[in-house]
Amino acid sequence: MDALMKIPEVAEVHVVPGVWDLLAVVVSKKEVAIGGDEKVYRLVLEKIEKIKHVEDTNTMVSQFSKTK
């Protein structure tokens, strides 16, 4: 969890029961040349998957959200 929290784009990390052990919430903004989805995928490939003990990842990108 600590290694994930050191990544600036990671806003939250949660321990979850079930198939996966951790849920990391990543915040990414679209840029002129690079879309938000592509930034998330690059983050996963270039930073998260290289963390020691990370064996697999599953990336889900929200298409629409509401918060209170």
C-alpha positions in Angstrom: 0.0 0.0 0.0 2.8 2.4 0.9 4.4 2.0 -2.5 1.2 2.8 -4.3 0.6 5.8 -2.1 3.9 7.2 -3.2 2.7 7.5 -6.8 1.3 11.1 -7.2 -1.7 10.0 -9.3 -2.9 7.5 -6.7 -5.5 9.2 -4.6 -6.7 6.2 -2.4 -5.7 2.6 -1.7 -8.2 0.1 -0.1 -7.8 -3.5 1.1 -10.7 -5.5 -0.5 -11.9 -9.0 -0.1 -12.4 -11.3 -3.1 -10.4 -11.8 -6.3 -8.1 -8.8 -5.8 -6.2 -7.7 -2.7 -6.1 -4.0 -3.2 -8.1 -1.3 -4.9 -6.2 1.8 -6.0 -8.1 4.9 -7.1 -6.2 6.8 -9.7 -6.9 10.4 -10.7 -6.0 11.4 -14.2 -6.8 14.4 -16.3 -7.0 14.6 -20.0 -4.2 16.5 -21.8 -4.2 17.9 -25.3 -2.0 15.2 -26.7 -2.8 12.3 -24.3 -6.3 11.2 -23.2 -7.0 10.3 -19.6 -7.5 6.6 -20.3 -4.1 6.4 -22.0 -2.5 8.1 -19.0 -4.0 5.5 -16.7 -2.8 2.6 -18.8 0.7 4.1 -19.0 0.7 4.6 -15.2 -0.3 1.0 -14.7 2.3 -0.4 -17.1 5.2 2.0 -16.2 4.8 2.3 -12.4 2.2 0.0 -10.7 3.2 -3.2 -12.4 6.8 -2.6 -11.5 6.1 -2.5 -7.8 7.6 -5.4 -5.9 5.0 -8.2 -5.2 2.5 -6.9 -7.8 1.7 -10.0 -9.7 -1.3 -8.9 -11.8 -3.5 -5.9 -12.3 -7.0 -5.2 -13.6 -7.7 -1.8 -14.9 -11.2 -0.3 -14.9 -11.8 3.1 -16.2 -15.0 5.0 -15.2 -17.0 6.4 -18.1 -19.4 8.3 -15.9 -19.4 9.1 -12.2 -21.4 10.9 -9.5 -20.3 11.7 -6.0 -22.0 13.4 -3.1 
